[in-house]
Amino acid sequence: MPLIDPAEVFQPHDHASCAAQTLARAEEICDAAGARLTPVRRRTLEVLLETHKAMGAYEVLDRLAEDGFGHQPPVAYRALDFLVEHGLAHRIQRLNAFTACTQPGGHAHAPVFLICERCHAVAEAPGPGVRDALENAANAIGFAVERAHVEALGLCPACQKETAP
């Protein structure tokens, strides 16, 4: 069960609580892996957790710079790479941006990213059925899937209401 219910992403909810739970889980994961959640890495994750929207690396860098972590792109990219490598964040290809993982655990999970094309909110929904279907299709032709990234584009409930006649 994810720390954050994907349905909550597009609805009003206690965002401070879901962010705090995810950050606490990230600290546990890093401790267990013997990895350091340095101040810049922690702040990067906090920035990603402030909203359920994907953020570009330069947006993250601007926020880090405001907090005194420097203005050089490697500052943000190294922190983001660490978070992705440890399963604490995901790169959303369609948006060329990053979002905090809502199911951190260091385990291999098969998320499906539901991306609102209008407001860029991103929900991470569990997708084991999608992954199973992909594996079955690949196995049928002798292909071994190493990585898969599923992104679905559409409109979140709020944006649907705004565009309704």
C-alpha positions as CSV (number, residue, x, y, z in Angstrom):
1,M,0.0,0.0,0.0
2,P,1.5,3.4,-1.0
3,L,2.1,6.0,1.7
4,I,0.0,8.3,-0.4
5,D,-3.2,7.2,-1.9
6,P,-3.0,8.1,-5.6
7,A,-6.6,9.4,-5.4
8,E,-5.6,11.9,-2.8
9,V,-3.2,13.6,-5.1
10,F,-6.0,15.2,-7.1
11,Q,-8.2,15.9,-4.0
12,P,-7.8,18.2,-1.0
13,H,-6.0,16.3,1.7
14,D,-3.6,16.8,4.6
15,H,-0.6,17.4,2.4
16,A,1.8,18.2,5.3
17,S,1.1,14.8,6.7
18,C,1.7,12.9,3.5
19,A,4.9,14.8,2.9
20,A,6.1,14.2,6.5
21,Q,5.4,10.4,6.2
22,T,7.3,10.2,2.9
23,L,10.2,12.1,4.3
24,A,10.4,9.9,7.3
25,R,10.3,6.8,5.1
26,A,13.1,8.3,3.0
27,E,15.3,8.7,6.1
28,E,14.6,5.1,7.0
29,I,15.5,3.9,3.5
30,C,18.8,5.9,3.5
31,D,19.7,4.7,7.0
32,A,19.1,1.0,6.0
33,A,21.2,1.5,2.8
34,G,24.0,3.2,4.6
35,A,23.4,6.3,2.4
36,R,23.5,9.8,3.6
37,L,20.5,12.1,3.2
38,T,22.7,15.2,3.2
39,P,21.2,18.6,3.8
40,V,21.1,19.4,0.1
41,R,19.5,16.0,-0.7
42,R,17.0,16.3,2.1
43,R,16.1,19.8,1.0
44,T,15.7,18.6,-2.6
45,L,13.3,16.0,-1.5
46,E,11.4,18.5,0.7
47,V,11.1,20.7,-2.4
48,L,9.7,17.9,-4.4
49,L,7.3,17.0,-1.6
50,E,5.9,20.5,-1.3
51,T,3.4,19.8,-4.2
52,H,2.3,16.8,-6.2
53,K,3.5,18.4,-9.3
54,A,6.6,17.5,-11.2
55,M,9.4,20.0,-11.1
56,G,12.2,20.7,-13.6
57,A,15.8,20.5,-12.3
58,Y,16.2,24.3,-12.8
59,E,13.1,24.9,-10.7
60,V,14.6,22.8,-8.0
61,L,17.9,24.5,-8.4
62,D,16.2,27.9,-7.9
63,R,14.6,26.7,-4.7
64,L,17.9,25.3,-3.4
65,A,19.7,28.6,-4.3
66,E,17.1,30.5,-2.3
67,D,18.1,28.3,0.7
68,G,21.8,28.9,0.2
69,F,22.8,25.7,-1.5
70,G,24.4,27.3,-4.5
71,H,23.4,28.3,-8.1
72,Q,25.4,25.7,-10.1
73,P,23.3,23.1,-11.9
74,P,25.3,20.1,-10.6
75,V,24.0,20.9,-7.1
76,A,20.4,20.0,-8.2
77,Y,21.3,17.3,-10.6
78,R,23.5,15.4,-8.1
79,A,20.8,15.6,-5.4
80,L,18.1,14.5,-7.9
81,D,20.3,11.6,-9.2
82,F,20.8,10.4,-5.7
83,L,17.0,10.5,-5.0
84,V,16.2,8.7,-8.2
85,E,18.9,6.1,-7.6
86,H,17.6,5.4,-4.1
87,G,13.9,5.1,-5.2
88,L,12.9,8.4,-3.5
89,A,12.1,10.3,-6.6
90,H,11.1,9.6,-10.2
91,R,12.0,11.3,-13.5
92,I,8.9,12.1,-15.5
93,Q,10.0,11.8,-19.1
94,R,7.0,13.5,-20.6
95,L,7.6,16.7,-18.6
96,N,11.4,16.4,-18.3
97,A,10.9,16.8,-14.6
98,F,11.0,15.1,-11.3
99,T,8.5,14.1,-8.6
100,A,8.9,12.5,-5.2
101,C,8.2,8.8,-5.0
102,T,5.0,8.2,-3.1
103,Q,5.8,4.5,-2.5
104,P,9.4,4.7,-1.3
105,G,10.8,1.5,0.0
106,G,13.8,0.6,-2.1
107,H,11.8,-2.3,-3.6
108,A,11.1,-2.6,-7.3
109,H,7.6,-1.3,-7.9
110,A,5.8,-0.7,-11.1
111,P,4.2,2.7,-10.9
112,V,2.0,4.2,-13.5
113,F,2.3,8.0,-13.6
114,L,-1.0,9.8,-14.1
115,I,-0.1,13.2,-15.4
116,C,-2.5,16.1,-15.7
117,E,-1.7,17.9,-19.0
118,R,-3.1,21.1,-17.8
119,C,-1.8,21.6,-14.2
120,H,1.0,19.0,-14.3
121,A,-0.1,17.3,-11.1
122,V,1.3,13.8,-11.0
123,A,-0.2,10.8,-9.2
124,E,1.8,7.6,-8.8
125,A,-0.6,4.7,-9.0
126,P,0.5,1.1,-8.5
127,G,0.7,-0.7,-11.8
128,P,1.6,-4.3,-11.3
129,G,-1.1,-5.4,-13.8
130,V,0.4,-3.1,-16.4
131,R,3.8,-4.4,-15.7
132,D,2.6,-8.0,-15.9
133,A,1.0,-7.3,-19.3
134,L,4.2,-5.7,-20.5
135,E,6.3,-8.7,-19.3
136,N,3.9,-11.2,-20.9
137,A,4.0,-9.3,-24.3
138,A,7.8,-9.1,-24.1
139,N,8.2,-12.7,-23.0
140,A,6.1,-13.9,-26.0
141,I,8.7,-12.6,-28.4
142,G,11.7,-13.4,-26.3
143,F,12.4,-9.9,-25.1
144,A,13.6,-9.3,-21.5
145,V,12.4,-6.0,-20.0
146,E,14.9,-4.3,-17.8
147,R,13.2,-1.0,-17.2
148,A,9.7,0.3,-18.0
149,H,8.3,3.7,-17.4
150,V,4.5,4.2,-17.9
151,E,3.1,7.6,-18.1
152,A,-0.6,8.3,-18.8
153,L,-1.7,11.8,-19.8
154,G,-5.1,13.3,-19.2
155,L,-6.9,15.7,-17.0
156,C,-7.2,15.6,-13.2
157,P,-10.7,16.0,-11.6
158,A,-10.2,19.8,-10.9
159,C,-9.0,20.5,-14.5
160,Q,-11.9,18.4,-15.9
161,K,-14.4,20.6,-13.9
162,E,-12.7,23.8,-15.2
163,T,-13.0,22.7,-18.9
164,A,-16.6,21.3,-18.6
165,P,-19.2,23.3,-20.5
